[in-house]
């Protein structure tokens, strides 16, 4: 049971990091793209 909770915590950390990275990339893309037009 402890191992399952441990893996769940790791999975949640990875998920949060992925969401944060995607949000950051989208923000950078929309900041750079209008200036390229």
C-alpha distance matrix in Angstrom:
0.0 3.8 5.4 5.2 6.4 8.6 10.1 10.6 12.5 14.5 15.3 16.6 18.6 20.2 21.0 22.6 24.6 25.8 27.0 28.7 30.4 31.6 33.0 34.7 36.2 37.5 39.1 40.7 41.9 43.5 45.1 46.7 47.6 50.2 52.0 52.4 54.3
3.8 0.0 3.8 5.4 5.2 6.1 8.7 9.8 10.6 12.5 14.2 15.3 16.7 18.6 19.9 21.2 22.8 24.4 25.8 27.1 28.7 30.4 31.7 33.1 34.7 36.3 37.6 39.1 40.6 42.3 43.6 45.1 46.3 48.9 50.4 51.0 53.1
5.4 3.8 0.0 3.8 5.5 4.9 6.2 8.5 9.8 10.7 12.3 14.2 15.4 16.7 18.3 20.1 21.2 22.6 24.4 25.9 27.0 28.6 30.4 31.6 32.9 34.7 36.2 37.5 38.8 40.8 42.1 43.4 44.5 47.3 48.8 49.1 51.3
5.2 5.4 3.8 0.0 3.8 5.4 5.2 6.1 8.6 10.0 10.4 12.2 14.3 15.4 16.3 18.3 20.0 21.0 22.4 24.3 25.7 26.8 28.5 30.2 31.4 32.8 34.5 36.1 37.2 38.9 40.5 41.9 42.8 45.5 47.2 47.5 49.5
6.4 5.2 5.5 3.8 0.0 3.8 5.5 5.0 6.2 8.7 9.7 10.4 12.4 14.3 15.1 16.4 18.4 19.9 21.0 22.5 24.3 25.7 26.9 28.5 30.2 31.5 32.9 34.6 36.0 37.5 38.9 40.6 41.6 44.2 45.8 46.4 48.4
8.6 6.1 4.9 5.4 3.8 0.0 3.8 5.4 5.2 6.4 8.7 10.0 10.8 12.6 14.3 15.6 16.8 18.6 20.2 21.3 22.8 24.6 26.0 27.2 28.8 30.5 31.8 33.1 34.7 36.5 37.7 39.1 40.4 43.1 44.5 45.0 47.3
10.1 8.7 6.2 5.2 5.5 3.8 0.0 3.8 5.4 5.0 6.1 8.6 9.8 10.5 12.1 14.2 15.3 16.4 18.3 19.9 21.0 22.4 24.3 25.6 26.8 28.5 30.2 31.4 32.6 34.6 36.0 37.3 38.3 41.1 42.6 42.9 45.1
10.6 9.8 8.5 6.1 5.0 5.4 3.8 0.0 3.8 5.4 5.0 6.1 8.6 9.9 10.4 12.2 14.2 15.2 16.4 18.3 19.9 21.0 22.5 24.2 25.6 26.9 28.5 30.2 31.3 33.0 34.5 36.1 37.0 39.6 41.4 41.8 43.8
12.5 10.6 9.8 8.6 6.2 5.2 5.4 3.8 0.0 3.8 5.4 5.1 6.2 8.7 9.8 10.6 12.4 14.3 15.5 16.6 18.4 20.1 21.2 22.5 24.4 25.9 27.0 28.6 30.2 31.8 33.0 34.7 35.9 38.5 40.0 40.6 42.8
14.5 12.5 10.7 10.0 8.7 6.4 5.0 5.4 3.8 0.0 3.8 5.4 5.1 6.3 8.6 10.0 10.6 12.3 14.4 15.4 16.5 18.4 20.1 21.0 22.5 24.4 25.7 26.9 28.4 30.4 31.5 32.8 34.1 36.9 38.2 38.7 41.0
15.3 14.2 12.3 10.4 9.7 8.7 6.1 5.0 5.4 3.8 0.0 3.8 5.5 5.2 6.1 8.6 9.9 10.5 12.3 14.2 15.3 16.5 18.3 19.9 21.0 22.5 24.3 25.7 26.7 28.6 30.2 31.5 32.4 35.2 36.8 37.1 39.2
16.6 15.3 14.2 12.2 10.4 10.0 8.6 6.1 5.1 5.4 3.8 0.0 3.8 5.5 5.0 6.1 8.5 9.8 10.6 12.2 14.2 15.4 16.5 18.2 19.9 21.1 22.5 24.3 25.6 27.1 28.5 30.2 31.3 33.8 35.5 36.1 38.1
18.6 16.7 15.4 14.3 12.4 10.8 9.8 8.6 6.2 5.1 5.5 3.8 0.0 3.8 5.5 5.2 6.2 8.6 10.0 10.6 12.2 14.3 15.4 16.4 18.3 20.0 21.1 22.5 24.2 25.9 26.9 28.5 29.9 32.5 33.8 34.6 36.8
20.2 18.6 16.7 15.4 14.3 12.6 10.5 9.9 8.7 6.3 5.2 5.5 3.8 0.0 3.8 5.5 5.1 6.1 8.7 9.8 10.4 12.2 14.2 15.1 16.3 18.2 19.8 20.9 22.2 24.3 25.6 26.7 27.9 30.8 32.1 32.5 34.7
21.0 19.9 18.3 16.3 15.1 14.3 12.1 10.4 9.8 8.6 6.1 5.0 5.5 3.8 0.0 3.8 5.5 5.1 6.3 8.6 9.9 10.6 12.3 14.2 15.4 16.6 18.3 20.0 21.0 22.6 24.3 25.8 26.6 29.3 31.0 31.5 33.4
22.6 21.2 20.1 18.3 16.4 15.6 14.2 12.2 10.6 10.0 8.6 6.1 5.2 5.5 3.8 0.0 3.8 5.5 5.2 6.1 8.6 10.0 10.6 12.2 14.3 15.4 16.5 18.3 19.9 21.2 22.5 24.4 25.6 27.9 29.6 30.4 32.4
24.6 22.8 21.2 20.0 18.4 16.8 15.3 14.2 12.4 10.6 9.9 8.5 6.2 5.1 5.5 3.8 0.0 3.8 5.5 5.0 6.1 8.6 9.8 10.4 12.2 14.2 15.2 16.3 18.1 20.0 20.9 22.4 23.9 26.5 27.7 28.4 30.7
25.8 24.4 22.6 21.0 19.9 18.6 16.4 15.2 14.3 12.3 10.5 9.8 8.6 6.1 5.1 5.5 3.8 0.0 3.8 5.4 5.1 6.1 8.5 9.8 10.5 12.2 14.1 15.2 16.2 18.3 19.8 21.0 21.9 24.8 26.3 26.6 28.7
27.0 25.8 24.4 22.4 21.0 20.2 18.3 16.4 15.5 14.4 12.3 10.6 10.0 8.7 6.3 5.2 5.5 3.8 0.0 3.8 5.5 5.2 6.1 8.6 10.0 10.6 12.2 14.2 15.3 16.5 18.3 20.0 20.8 23.2 25.1 25.8 27.6
28.7 27.1 25.9 24.3 22.5 21.3 19.9 18.3 16.6 15.4 14.2 12.2 10.6 9.8 8.6 6.1 5.0 5.4 3.8 0.0 3.8 5.5 5.2 6.1 8.7 10.0 10.5 12.3 14.2 15.5 16.5 18.4 19.8 22.1 23.5 24.6 26.7
30.4 28.7 27.0 25.7 24.3 22.8 21.0 19.9 18.4 16.5 15.3 14.2 12.2 10.4 9.9 8.6 6.1 5.1 5.5 3.8 0.0 3.8 5.4 5.0 6.1 8.5 9.8 10.5 12.1 14.2 15.2 16.4 17.8 20.6 21.8 22.3 24.7
31.6 30.4 28.6 26.8 25.7 24.6 22.4 21.0 20.1 18.4 16.5 15.4 14.3 12.2 10.6 10.0 8.6 6.1 5.2 5.5 3.8 0.0 3.8 5.4 5.1 6.1 8.5 9.9 10.4 12.2 14.1 15.3 16.0 18.7 20.5 20.8 22.8
33.0 31.7 30.4 28.5 26.9 26.0 24.3 22.5 21.2 20.1 18.3 16.5 15.4 14.2 12.3 10.6 9.8 8.5 6.1 5.2 5.4 3.8 0.0 3.8 5.5 5.2 6.1 8.6 9.8 10.7 12.2 14.3 15.3 17.4 19.2 20.3 22.0
34.7 33.1 31.6 30.2 28.5 27.2 25.6 24.2 22.5 21.0 19.9 18.2 16.4 15.1 14.2 12.2 10.4 9.8 8.6 6.1 5.0 5.4 3.8 0.0 3.8 5.5 5.1 6.2 8.5 10.0 10.6 12.3 14.1 16.3 17.5 18.6 20.9
36.2 34.7 32.9 31.4 30.2 28.8 26.8 25.6 24.4 22.5 21.0 19.9 18.3 16.3 15.4 14.3 12.2 10.5 10.0 8.7 6.1 5.1 5.5 3.8 0.0 3.8 5.4 5.1 6.0 8.6 9.8 10.5 11.7 14.7 15.9 16.3 18.6
37.5 36.3 34.7 32.8 31.5 30.5 28.5 26.9 25.9 24.4 22.5 21.1 20.0 18.2 16.6 15.4 14.2 12.2 10.6 10.0 8.5 6.1 5.2 5.5 3.8 0.0 3.8 5.5 5.0 6.1 8.5 10.0 10.3 12.7 14.8 15.4 17.0
39.1 37.6 36.2 34.5 32.9 31.8 30.2 28.5 27.0 25.7 24.3 22.5 21.1 19.8 18.3 16.5 15.2 14.1 12.2 10.5 9.8 8.5 6.1 5.1 5.4 3.8 0.0 3.8 5.4 5.3 6.2 8.7 10.1 11.7 13.3 14.8 16.7
40.7 39.1 37.5 36.1 34.6 33.1 31.4 30.2 28.6 26.9 25.7 24.3 22.5 20.9 20.0 18.3 16.3 15.2 14.2 12.3 10.5 9.9 8.6 6.2 5.1 5.5 3.8 0.0 3.8 5.6 5.0 6.1 8.4 10.7 11.4 12.6 15.1
41.9 40.6 38.8 37.2 36.0 34.7 32.6 31.3 30.2 28.4 26.7 25.6 24.2 22.2 21.0 19.9 18.1 16.2 15.3 14.2 12.1 10.4 9.8 8.5 6.0 5.0 5.4 3.8 0.0 3.8 5.4 5.3 5.8 8.8 10.2 10.5 12.6
43.5 42.3 40.8 38.9 37.5 36.5 34.6 33.0 31.8 30.4 28.6 27.1 25.9 24.3 22.6 21.2 20.0 18.3 16.5 15.5 14.2 12.2 10.7 10.0 8.6 6.1 5.3 5.6 3.8 0.0 3.8 5.6 5.3 6.7 9.1 10.3 11.6
45.1 43.6 42.1 40.5 38.9 37.7 36.0 34.5 33.0 31.5 30.2 28.5 26.9 25.6 24.3 22.5 20.9 19.8 18.3 16.5 15.2 14.1 12.2 10.6 9.8 8.5 6.2 5.0 5.4 3.8 0.0 3.8 5.9 6.5 7.4 9.6 11.5
46.7 45.1 43.4 41.9 40.6 39.1 37.3 36.1 34.7 32.8 31.5 30.2 28.5 26.7 25.8 24.4 22.4 21.0 20.0 18.4 16.4 15.3 14.3 12.3 10.5 10.0 8.7 6.1 5.3 5.6 3.8 0.0 3.8 5.8 5.5 6.6 9.4
47.6 46.3 44.5 42.8 41.6 40.4 38.3 37.0 35.9 34.1 32.4 31.3 29.9 27.9 26.6 25.6 23.9 21.9 20.8 19.8 17.8 16.0 15.3 14.1 11.7 10.3 10.1 8.4 5.8 5.3 5.9 3.8 0.0 3.9 5.5 5.2 6.9
50.2 48.9 47.3 45.5 44.2 43.1 41.1 39.6 38.5 36.9 35.2 33.8 32.5 30.8 29.3 27.9 26.5 24.8 23.2 22.1 20.6 18.7 17.4 16.3 14.7 12.7 11.7 10.7 8.8 6.7 6.5 5.8 3.9 0.0 3.8 5.4 5.5
52.0 50.4 48.8 47.2 45.8 44.5 42.6 41.4 40.0 38.2 36.8 35.5 33.8 32.1 31.0 29.6 27.7 26.3 25.1 23.5 21.8 20.5 19.2 17.5 15.9 14.8 13.3 11.4 10.2 9.1 7.4 5.5 5.5 3.8 0.0 3.8 5.6
52.4 51.0 49.1 47.5 46.4 45.0 42.9 41.8 40.6 38.7 37.1 36.1 34.6 32.5 31.5 30.4 28.4 26.6 25.8 24.6 22.3 20.8 20.3 18.6 16.3 15.4 14.8 12.6 10.5 10.3 9.6 6.6 5.2 5.4 3.8 0.0 3.8
54.3 53.1 51.3 49.5 48.4 47.3 45.1 43.8 42.8 41.0 39.2 38.1 36.8 34.7 33.4 32.4 30.7 28.7 27.6 26.7 24.7 22.8 22.0 20.9 18.6 17.0 16.7 15.1 12.6 11.6 11.5 9.4 6.9 5.5 5.6 3.8 0.0
